[in-house]
Amino acid sequence: MRDVQVWCFVLLFAMVFAALSADQARPASSAVLFEGARLIAGDGRPPIDNSAFIVEGARFTKVGKKGEVQPPSGATRVDLTGKTVIPSLIDIHNHLGWTNQKTNTATRQSYTRALVVDHLQRYAYYGVAATLSMGLDRWDVNPEIPYQLRNEIIPNAARFLTVGRGIAATPMAGPVADYRLGVPYGAQTEAEGRALVHELHARNVEMIKIWLDDRLKTVPKLQVNVYEAIIDEAHRNGMRVVAHIFNLEDAKQLLKSGIDGFAHGVRDRDVDEEYLRILRQHPRVWVGPNLPARTPTAEEATAEITWVSETLPPSQIRRMRDELASRPATAPPNDLFAIQCRNLKKVHDAGMIIGLGTDANIDIGWGAHVELADMVSCGLTPAEVIVAGTRTSAEILKLNDLGTVAPGKSADFIVLDANPLENITNTRKINRVYQRGAAIDRATLKDTLSAEAAN
């Protein structure tokens, strides 16, 4: 009997020891509880004051009020009291890899992987999670780079997407800058247009960019029958088409022809009731406004230059300050901005889907925040433009894991020091940026991006 008791004790001890060893071997919880912030989730609902949300690995798992969201045992706690959290932004229109931000120069040979990654890091620094290159990747210099970078996970950098090579009437009928001439495809017949759709489809491109702009009658314009063939062939292959436009009448015809989205708003005149009526008949068509530069006050311009000095070298800040100093004391307003601003408010009121597009080239990253403020100046509310720059832009690009702070979404978000619902320029007061659940190294990025170019 005594032997049985001894063996039972030994067995019990072994079981306890094994349990303790297993517990010690179990990794600590990877969950992080962020609590205390005002949360603007990006879904259009009122903010959650004194919020709490849990990030496990790279995703949000729970979102709610502080005290109501219970973290798993061993979770790390991050106190965000006094801060505001918004989802990371998404820019649906850019042209990366052209302008070297350190020297403010662009050439035909500029397009390199290193420069594109530099631009993606600038986006990440300013809280942009993903961005779409709109048809001007320098194919004749480094033709494979866009496809290699597509959705590649690069540390401290935004996600890169591309529409592939855009289509104009001729390769010389796209943007007029000399270093961009020859980049687009040219299509002057329906057969050519359909063949180019097949070429892009073979590259797994989901959206096609077309240019419908004669550049004030200096280049040929893509003909109606040609772009209708492109749209038809794209839709047959499960693809969408987005159009660069300038004229109101072209926009009307494109809507009737089945266009999916506009890379710009109407720019030649104020939209009329006929356009708004046609627009209402096509409720799924979207626009990235890409508002032109608004003429800021001297005070606004000074504040903006100080802000972007975080990511530009001193030589470029001096250049910007010199340009501001040479500006006339009473700089006239930008009429082109005024037209597009009025048109943005009209199409918004008509129910058009509005995303965030910057047409970024020389204002990489920080331009997204300028666009948000400009959209508010046109009559949209801060809450509306935050939704435009987060959830709506994610939906336009079919990035189902981004756009809102919600369970199951990728944990990409911005921690702000002030409330953008009170003043939209508070989106610029960035405290931290998180990508896939981890804080990016903004301090190192700042040092790297603001350094002068190597000789």
KENUZA-299979 format. One line per field, with one value per residue (C-alpha): residue in one letter; x, y, z; chain; residue number from 1. Coordinates in Angstrom, 2 decimals, padded with zeros to 5 digits. Example, Ala and Ser with C-alpha at 12.3 -4.5 7.8 and 13.67 -1.06 7.14 Angstrom:
BEGIN
type [a, s]
u [012.30, 013.67]
v [-004.50, -001.06]
w [007.80, 007.14]
mol [A, A]
seq [1, 2]
END
This chain:
BEGIN
type [m, r, d, v, q, v, w, c, f, v, l, l, f, a, m, v, f, a, a, l, s, a, d, q, a, r, p, a, s, s, a, v, l, f, e, g, a, r, l, i, a, g, d, g, r, p, p, i, d, n, s, a, f, i, v, e, g, a, r, f, t, k, v, g, k, k, g, e, v, q, p, p, s, g, a, t, r, v, d, l, t, g, k, t, v, i, p, s, l, i, d, i, h, n, h, l, g, w, t, n, q, k, t, n, t, a, t, r, q, s, y, t, r, a, l, v, v, d, h, l, q, r, y, a, y, y, g, v, a, a, t, l, s, m, g, l, d, r, w, d, v, n, p, e, i, p, y, q, l, r, n, e, i, i, p, n, a, a, r, f, l, t, v, g, r, g, i, a, a, t, p, m, a, g, p, v, a, d, y, r, l, g, v, p, y, g, a, q, t, e, a, e, g, r, a, l, v, h, e, l, h, a, r, n, v, e, m, i, k, i, w, l, d, d, r, l, k, t, v, p, k, l, q, v, n, v, y, e, a, i, i, d, e, a, h, r, n, g, m, r, v, v, a, h, i, f, n, l, e, d, a, k, q, l, l, k, s, g, i, d, g, f, a, h, g, v, r, d, r, d, v, d, e, e, y, l, r, i, l, r, q, h, p, r, v, w, v, g, p, n, l, p, a, r, t, p, t, a, e, e, a, t, a, e, i, t, w, v, s, e, t, l, p, p, s, q, i, r, r, m, r, d, e, l, a, s, r, p, a, t, a, p, p, n, d, l, f, a, i, q, c, r, n, l, k, k, v, h, d, a, g, m, i, i, g, l, g, t, d, a, n, i, d, i, g, w, g, a, h, v, e, l, a, d, m, v, s, c, g, l, t, p, a, e, v, i, v, a, g, t, r, t, s, a, e, i, l, k, l, n, d, l, g, t, v, a, p, g, k, s, a, d, f, i, v, l, d, a, n, p, l, e, n, i, t, n, t, r, k, i, n, r, v, y, q, r, g, a, a, i, d, r, a, t, l, k, d, t, l, s, a, e, a, a, n]
u [000.00, 002.85, 004.48, 001.24, 001.10, 004.70, 004.07, 000.92, 002.91, 005.66, 003.09, 001.30, 004.62, 005.55, 002.21, 002.54, 006.13, 005.10, 002.26, 004.55, 007.16, 004.57, 003.29, 006.81, 007.47, 004.26, 005.12, 003.84, 000.65, 001.26, -001.91, -001.69, -004.51, -004.63, -006.92, -008.01, -007.93, -010.74, -011.28, -012.46, -012.90, -013.24, -016.70, -018.65, -020.04, -019.52, -016.14, -015.70, -014.39, -012.19, -011.94, -010.17, -009.04, -006.91, -004.26, -003.07, -000.29, -001.07, -004.84, -007.46, -009.40, -011.66, -012.87, -015.03, -015.03, -012.39, -013.46, -015.72, -012.96, -011.16, -007.66, -006.27, -004.02, -000.55, -001.53, 000.58, -001.26, -000.65, -002.17, -003.41, -005.30, -005.61, -004.81, -006.99, -006.74, -007.75, -007.17, -004.13, -004.85, -004.92, -003.95, -005.69, -003.62, 000.11, 003.11, 006.03, 009.64, 010.01, 011.01, 013.93, 012.60, 016.11, 017.07, 013.69, 014.78, 013.27, 014.73, 013.99, 016.45, 014.99, 012.78, 014.63, 013.61, 015.52, 013.60, 010.21, 010.97, 012.06, 008.66, 006.82, 008.70, 007.68, 004.08, 004.44, 005.98, 002.84, 000.48, -000.45, -000.80, -001.20, -001.09, -001.90, 000.50, -001.63, -000.14, 003.18, 005.71, 008.81, 008.47, 011.31, 013.81, 012.88, 009.83, 009.58, 009.91, 006.18, 005.18, 007.96, 006.94, 003.22, 002.01, 005.56, 005.94, 008.72, 009.59, 008.50, 006.96, 003.46, 002.00, 002.50, -000.15, -000.18, -002.62, 000.15, 000.90, -001.85, -003.48, -003.69, -004.35, -000.59, 002.42, 003.04, -000.52, -000.23, 001.44, 003.38, 006.56, 009.43, 010.66, 007.19, 006.67, 006.37, 005.35, 001.68, 000.46, -001.14, -004.50, -006.09, -008.36, -010.79, -008.65, -005.56, -007.49, -008.80, -005.34, -003.85, -006.51, -005.46, -001.81, -002.60, -004.87, -001.98, -000.08, -002.91, -003.74, -007.20, -007.73, -006.81, -005.97, -006.95, -006.16, -008.93, -007.32, -006.04, -003.87, -005.54, -005.61, -001.89, -002.18, -004.76, -007.52, -008.59, -011.68, -015.06, -015.27, -011.75, -012.27, -015.67, -013.92, -011.37, -014.11, -016.09, -013.07, -011.97, -015.40, -015.49, -012.25, -013.32, -011.31, -012.24, -011.32, -010.46, -010.18, -008.02, -010.34, -010.42, -013.60, -017.19, -018.49, -015.94, -017.02, -020.66, -019.87, -017.61, -020.41, -022.74, -020.00, -019.65, -016.53, -015.84, -014.04, -012.42, -008.81, -009.73, -012.89, -014.17, -011.73, -012.74, -015.98, -018.65, -020.63, -024.24, -027.52, -027.28, -023.99, -025.40, -028.45, -026.25, -024.07, -027.04, -027.84, -024.40, -024.13, -021.11, -018.78, -016.12, -013.68, -010.33, -010.56, -006.81, -007.46, -004.85, -002.72, -004.77, -003.13, -002.34, -001.88, 001.70, 000.99, -000.38, 002.55, 005.08, 003.45, 003.38, 007.05, 007.95, 005.88, 007.41, 010.92, 010.64, 011.21, 012.97, 016.64, 017.60, 018.47, 014.89, 013.41, 015.54, 014.31, 010.66, 011.16, 012.87, 009.97, 007.51, 009.51, 009.45, 005.70, 003.65, 002.15, -001.33, -001.08, -004.22, -006.46, -006.11, -009.12, -008.53, -008.78, -011.98, -013.68, -012.73, -013.63, -017.16, -017.49, -016.36, -019.07, -021.70, -020.85, -020.59, -024.08, -025.27, -024.05, -020.89, -018.39, -015.34, -011.93, -008.57, -006.30, -003.35, -001.70, 001.44, 004.73, 006.56, 004.41, 004.87, 003.15, 002.35, 000.19, -002.49, -003.02, -003.08, -005.74, -007.88, -007.74, -008.50, -011.54, -012.83, -012.30, -014.59, -017.46, -017.04, -016.87, -013.76, -015.65, -016.55, -013.02, -011.61, -014.02, -013.00, -009.33, -009.78, -012.76, -013.88, -010.38, -009.85, -013.12, -012.15, -008.86, -010.50, -008.16, -010.52, -008.07, -007.61, -009.71, -011.30, -010.46, -012.53, -012.03, -010.29, -008.79, -005.06, -003.87, -002.78, -003.58, -002.34, -002.10, -002.68, -001.96, -005.14, -008.67, -009.10, -012.87, -012.24, -009.65, -008.75, -005.16, -004.78, -004.21, -000.71, -000.02, 001.16, 002.42, 002.88, 002.06, 001.33, 001.60, 000.29, 000.26, 003.79, 004.93, 007.04, 010.42, 009.58, 012.71, 015.01, 012.85, 013.00, 016.80, 017.06, 014.48, 015.61, 019.31, 020.89, 021.41, 024.74, 027.15]
v [000.00, 002.35, 001.66, 002.63, 005.91, 006.71, 006.04, 008.20, 011.04, 010.69, 010.67, 013.74, 015.61, 014.77, 016.05, 019.31, 019.78, 019.12, 021.61, 024.29, 023.64, 023.87, 027.16, 028.57, 027.43, 029.05, 032.35, 035.58, 036.95, 038.91, 040.90, 044.66, 046.67, 050.30, 052.30, 055.82, 057.42, 059.06, 056.57, 057.72, 054.31, 055.51, 053.99, 057.24, 056.54, 058.97, 058.66, 056.44, 058.50, 056.68, 053.74, 050.42, 048.09, 044.98, 044.14, 040.56, 039.98, 042.20, 042.58, 044.23, 041.64, 043.70, 047.31, 049.12, 051.24, 051.20, 048.85, 046.86, 045.32, 042.62, 041.68, 038.14, 037.29, 038.77, 041.44, 044.59, 047.82, 051.09, 054.23, 056.64, 058.98, 062.41, 061.09, 060.53, 057.43, 057.25, 054.50, 054.97, 056.91, 055.52, 057.57, 056.29, 058.37, 059.02, 059.04, 057.63, 057.18, 060.41, 063.36, 063.06, 064.85, 065.60, 067.53, 068.43, 066.99, 064.46, 062.88, 060.00, 057.88, 058.74, 055.67, 053.24, 050.85, 052.91, 056.09, 054.35, 052.84, 056.29, 057.61, 054.73, 055.44, 059.08, 057.93, 055.68, 058.49, 060.55, 057.68, 056.45, 052.66, 052.09, 054.02, 053.40, 054.34, 055.73, 054.67, 056.51, 054.01, 054.43, 051.22, 051.88, 052.34, 049.62, 047.78, 045.09, 047.26, 048.07, 044.42, 043.37, 045.98, 045.30, 044.43, 043.65, 044.10, 046.66, 047.72, 051.27, 051.76, 052.05, 049.28, 049.87, 049.12, 049.92, 050.17, 049.20, 051.31, 053.82, 054.31, 057.57, 058.30, 058.08, 057.54, 061.30, 062.24, 061.66, 064.13, 066.87, 066.98, 065.95, 063.21, 061.62, 061.67, 058.23, 056.45, 055.64, 053.11, 054.58, 053.36, 054.84, 051.95, 049.72, 046.68, 048.36, 049.31, 045.77, 044.27, 046.55, 045.46, 041.85, 042.79, 044.45, 041.58, 039.17, 041.26, 040.79, 044.47, 045.08, 048.68, 050.46, 054.16, 056.12, 059.74, 061.77, 065.18, 067.06, 069.31, 072.47, 071.06, 070.27, 066.45, 064.02, 062.85, 059.24, 058.76, 057.72, 054.44, 053.52, 054.14, 052.46, 049.37, 049.58, 049.86, 047.00, 044.69, 045.54, 044.74, 041.46, 040.54, 041.59, 044.82, 048.44, 051.66, 055.02, 058.16, 061.26, 064.04, 067.80, 068.75, 068.57, 067.16, 064.33, 063.47, 063.25, 060.89, 058.73, 058.24, 057.16, 054.83, 052.96, 054.43, 053.19, 056.18, 059.55, 060.32, 064.03, 066.08, 068.30, 071.18, 073.39, 074.79, 074.38, 071.18, 071.63, 069.98, 067.61, 066.24, 065.82, 064.04, 061.62, 061.15, 060.14, 057.47, 055.94, 055.77, 053.45, 055.84, 057.38, 060.26, 061.11, 064.92, 065.68, 069.33, 071.72, 073.85, 076.34, 079.74, 079.62, 082.66, 083.51, 082.19, 078.90, 078.48, 079.16, 076.59, 074.03, 074.51, 074.06, 070.88, 069.26, 070.09, 066.79, 064.91, 067.34, 068.33, 071.88, 072.85, 072.19, 074.01, 077.05, 076.87, 076.75, 079.67, 081.70, 081.02, 082.12, 085.31, 086.20, 085.71, 088.91, 090.11, 089.80, 086.56, 086.06, 083.05, 080.01, 080.02, 076.36, 075.44, 077.45, 075.65, 072.20, 073.12, 074.13, 071.01, 068.76, 070.12, 069.71, 066.08, 065.31, 066.70, 064.63, 061.48, 060.69, 058.35, 060.40, 059.00, 060.56, 061.12, 063.50, 063.00, 063.04, 063.81, 066.51, 066.35, 062.68, 061.68, 065.05, 065.92, 063.54, 065.76, 068.91, 067.30, 066.49, 070.12, 071.40, 069.12, 070.57, 074.08, 073.07, 072.33, 068.71, 068.05, 066.70, 063.49, 063.07, 063.56, 061.14, 058.49, 059.43, 058.97, 055.69, 053.40, 054.75, 054.75, 051.19, 050.15, 051.84, 049.91, 046.72, 046.63, 044.71, 044.55, 048.32, 051.45, 051.07, 050.17, 047.00, 043.37, 041.38, 044.41, 044.99, 047.08, 050.11, 053.31, 056.78, 058.16, 061.94, 064.53, 066.50, 065.93, 066.30, 066.62, 070.01, 071.06, 068.83, 070.07, 068.12, 065.03, 066.49, 066.27, 062.69, 061.05, 057.51, 055.42, 051.70, 049.24, 045.71, 046.13, 047.49, 051.10, 052.26, 053.81, 057.43, 058.76, 056.83, 057.66, 061.35, 061.29, 059.39, 061.34, 064.80, 064.18, 065.96, 063.87, 062.09, 063.67]
w [000.00, 000.87, -002.51, -004.26, -002.32, -003.25, -006.92, -006.85, -005.30, -007.89, -010.71, -009.31, -008.95, -012.53, -013.81, -011.88, -013.08, -016.67, -016.42, -014.98, -017.65, -020.39, -018.95, -018.82, -022.40, -023.68, -025.41, -023.89, -025.43, -028.64, -028.07, -027.53, -025.96, -027.06, -024.82, -023.99, -027.45, -029.35, -032.17, -035.59, -037.18, -040.78, -041.23, -040.96, -037.51, -034.60, -032.90, -029.86, -026.98, -024.47, -026.86, -026.60, -029.34, -029.43, -032.02, -032.26, -034.74, -037.71, -037.24, -035.12, -033.13, -030.85, -030.95, -028.39, -025.25, -022.55, -019.81, -022.12, -024.25, -022.29, -023.44, -023.27, -020.37, -020.73, -023.26, -023.48, -022.69, -024.54, -023.03, -025.72, -023.42, -025.03, -028.52, -031.58, -033.76, -037.43, -040.01, -042.22, -045.40, -048.95, -052.02, -055.16, -057.64, -057.77, -060.12, -058.15, -059.11, -061.05, -058.90, -056.50, -053.43, -052.19, -055.34, -056.86, -060.20, -062.60, -065.74, -068.07, -066.06, -062.64, -062.43, -060.16, -057.44, -054.88, -055.75, -055.75, -052.32, -051.10, -052.16, -050.50, -047.27, -047.48, -047.79, -044.74, -042.68, -043.23, -042.44, -045.92, -046.00, -049.75, -053.00, -056.67, -059.46, -062.29, -065.59, -065.78, -064.49, -066.68, -068.69, -071.11, -068.25, -065.74, -067.10, -064.41, -061.30, -060.91, -061.10, -058.74, -056.19, -056.49, -052.99, -051.85, -048.09, -047.61, -044.04, -043.17, -046.61, -048.05, -050.18, -053.92, -056.55, -060.26, -063.16, -065.53, -068.55, -069.33, -072.75, -074.70, -078.38, -079.00, -076.70, -076.97, -075.96, -072.23, -069.84, -071.57, -069.45, -071.72, -069.41, -069.50, -073.25, -074.77, -071.59, -072.39, -074.90, -078.02, -079.39, -082.49, -083.45, -081.59, -082.35, -080.88, -077.77, -077.21, -077.79, -075.15, -072.66, -073.23, -072.72, -069.40, -068.36, -068.89, -066.34, -063.81, -063.86, -062.38, -063.48, -066.75, -067.01, -070.13, -071.01, -072.62, -072.93, -075.99, -073.82, -075.16, -078.70, -078.82, -079.02, -080.46, -078.15, -077.63, -079.82, -078.43, -080.35, -079.22, -075.52, -075.65, -077.06, -074.24, -071.61, -073.16, -073.39, -069.87, -068.45, -070.40, -068.62, -065.13, -065.22, -064.62, -066.44, -064.91, -067.03, -066.90, -068.05, -068.41, -070.28, -069.09, -072.37, -072.31, -068.77, -069.85, -072.71, -070.57, -068.05, -070.86, -072.17, -068.89, -067.28, -063.75, -062.29, -062.90, -062.01, -061.91, -061.68, -064.48, -064.90, -067.82, -066.42, -063.78, -064.13, -065.23, -064.33, -067.30, -065.97, -062.47, -063.90, -065.86, -062.79, -060.66, -063.24, -062.60, -058.80, -058.75, -060.59, -058.36, -058.49, -056.93, -056.96, -057.23, -056.56, -058.00, -055.71, -053.74, -053.17, -049.43, -047.24, -046.30, -042.80, -044.17, -046.54, -043.78, -041.51, -044.31, -045.13, -041.47, -041.35, -044.45, -043.25, -041.36, -044.62, -046.96, -046.81, -045.76, -049.34, -050.46, -047.49, -048.35, -051.95, -050.81, -048.44, -051.15, -053.52, -050.84, -050.18, -053.89, -054.17, -054.57, -051.30, -052.80, -054.77, -056.88, -056.21, -058.44, -060.79, -061.71, -058.04, -057.67, -060.58, -059.32, -055.77, -056.78, -058.91, -056.06, -053.79, -056.51, -057.30, -053.58, -053.03, -056.02, -054.25, -056.22, -054.57, -053.58, -052.71, -051.90, -054.88, -054.96, -058.37, -056.23, -057.87, -055.90, -052.74, -051.91, -048.66, -047.18, -050.19, -048.90, -045.87, -048.01, -050.21, -047.17, -046.03, -049.54, -049.76, -046.49, -047.85, -050.74, -048.36, -047.28, -043.54, -041.80, -041.04, -044.73, -046.02, -043.45, -044.76, -048.32, -047.51, -045.64, -046.17, -049.55, -051.04, -049.78, -051.43, -054.71, -054.78, -053.47, -050.49, -048.26, -045.36, -045.07, -044.59, -041.16, -037.59, -037.28, -036.23, -038.95, -040.71, -040.97, -038.00, -040.03, -038.15, -037.22, -033.68, -033.69, -031.03, -031.86, -033.12, -036.92, -036.55, -034.93, -037.51, -040.45, -040.42, -037.19, -039.35, -039.74, -035.99, -036.16, -032.99, -034.31, -037.38, -037.21, -040.08, -039.70, -035.92, -035.49, -035.10, -038.01, -037.22, -037.99, -036.29, -038.60, -041.60, -040.71, -040.55, -043.84, -045.82, -044.70, -045.39, -048.33, -051.48, -051.70, -054.16]
mol [A, A, A, A, A, A, A, A, A, A, A, A, A, A, A, A, A, A, A, A, A, A, A, A, A, A, A, A, A, A, A, A, A, A, A, A, A, A, A, A, A, A, A, A, A, A, A, A, A, A, A, A, A, A, A, A, A, A, A, A, A, A, A, A, A, A, A, A, A, A, A, A, A, A, A, A, A, A, A, A, A, A, A, A, A, A, A, A, A, A, A, A, A, A, A, A, A, A, A, A, A, A, A, A, A, A, A, A, A, A, A, A, A, A, A, A, A, A, A, A, A, A, A, A, A, A, A, A, A, A, A, A, A, A, A, A, A, A, A, A, A, A, A, A, A, A, A, A, A, A, A, A, A, A, A, A, A, A, A, A, A, A, A, A, A, A, A, A, A, A, A, A, A, A, A, A, A, A, A, A, A, A, A, A, A, A, A, A, A, A, A, A, A, A, A, A, A, A, A, A, A, A, A, A, A, A, A, A, A, A, A, A, A, A, A, A, A, A, A, A, A, A, A, A, A, A, A, A, A, A, A, A, A, A, A, A, A, A, A, A, A, A, A, A, A, A, A, A, A, A, A, A, A, A, A, A, A, A, A, A, A, A, A, A, A, A, A, A, A, A, A, A, A, A, A, A, A, A, A, A, A, A, A, A, A, A, A, A, A, A, A, A, A, A, A, A, A, A, A, A, A, A, A, A, A, A, A, A, A, A, A, A, A, A, A, A, A, A, A, A, A, A, A, A, A, A, A, A, A, A, A, A, A, A, A, A, A, A, A, A, A, A, A, A, A, A, A, A, A, A, A, A, A, A, A, A, A, A, A, A, A, A, A, A, A, A, A, A, A, A, A, A, A, A, A, A, A, A, A, A, A, A, A, A, A, A, A, A, A, A, A, A, A, A, A, A, A, A, A, A, A, A, A, A, A, A, A, A, A, A, A, A, A, A, A, A, A, A, A, A, A, A, A, A, A, A, A, A, A, A, A, A, A, A, A, A, A, A, A, A, A, A, A, A, A, A, A, A, A, A, A, A, A, A, A]
seq [1, 2, 3, 4, 5, 6, 7, 8, 9, 10, 11, 12, 13, 14, 15, 16, 17, 18, 19, 20, 21, 22, 23, 24, 25, 26, 27, 28, 29, 30, 31, 32, 33, 34, 35, 36, 37, 38, 39, 40, 41, 42, 43, 44, 45, 46, 47, 48, 49, 50, 51, 52, 53, 54, 55, 56, 57, 58, 59, 60, 61, 62, 63, 64, 65, 66, 67, 68, 69, 70, 71, 72, 73, 74, 75, 76, 77, 78, 79, 80, 81, 82, 83, 84, 85, 86, 87, 88, 89, 90, 91, 92, 93, 94, 95, 96, 97, 98, 99, 100, 101, 102, 103, 104, 105, 106, 107, 108, 109, 110, 111, 112, 113, 114, 115, 116, 117, 118, 119, 120, 121, 122, 123, 124, 125, 126, 127, 128, 129, 130, 131, 132, 133, 134, 135, 136, 137, 138, 139, 140, 141, 142, 143, 144, 145, 146, 147, 148, 149, 150, 151, 152, 153, 154, 155, 156, 157, 158, 159, 160, 161, 162, 163, 164, 165, 166, 167, 168, 169, 170, 171, 172, 173, 174, 175, 176, 177, 178, 179, 180, 181, 182, 183, 184, 185, 186, 187, 188, 189, 190, 191, 192, 193, 194, 195, 196, 197, 198, 199, 200, 201, 202, 203, 204, 205, 206, 207, 208, 209, 210, 211, 212, 213, 214, 215, 216, 217, 218, 219, 220, 221, 222, 223, 224, 225, 226, 227, 228, 229, 230, 231, 232, 233, 234, 235, 236, 237, 238, 239, 240, 241, 242, 243, 244, 245, 246, 247, 248, 249, 250, 251, 252, 253, 254, 255, 256, 257, 258, 259, 260, 261, 262, 263, 264, 265, 266, 267, 268, 269, 270, 271, 272, 273, 274, 275, 276, 277, 278, 279, 280, 281, 282, 283, 284, 285, 286, 287, 288, 289, 290, 291, 292, 293, 294, 295, 296, 297, 298, 299, 300, 301, 302, 303, 304, 305, 306, 307, 308, 309, 310, 311, 312, 313, 314, 315, 316, 317, 318, 319, 320, 321, 322, 323, 324, 325, 326, 327, 328, 329, 330, 331, 332, 333, 334, 335, 336, 337, 338, 339, 340, 341, 342, 343, 344, 345, 346, 347, 348, 349, 350, 351, 352, 353, 354, 355, 356, 357, 358, 359, 360, 361, 362, 363, 364, 365, 366, 367, 368, 369, 370, 371, 372, 373, 374, 375, 376, 377, 378, 379, 380, 381, 382, 383, 384, 385, 386, 387, 388, 389, 390, 391, 392, 393, 394, 395, 396, 397, 398, 399, 400, 401, 402, 403, 404, 405, 406, 407, 408, 409, 410, 411, 412, 413, 414, 415, 416, 417, 418, 419, 420, 421, 422, 423, 424, 425, 426, 427, 428, 429, 430, 431, 432, 433, 434, 435, 436, 437, 438, 439, 440, 441, 442, 443, 444, 445, 446, 447, 448, 449, 450, 451, 452, 453, 454, 455]
END
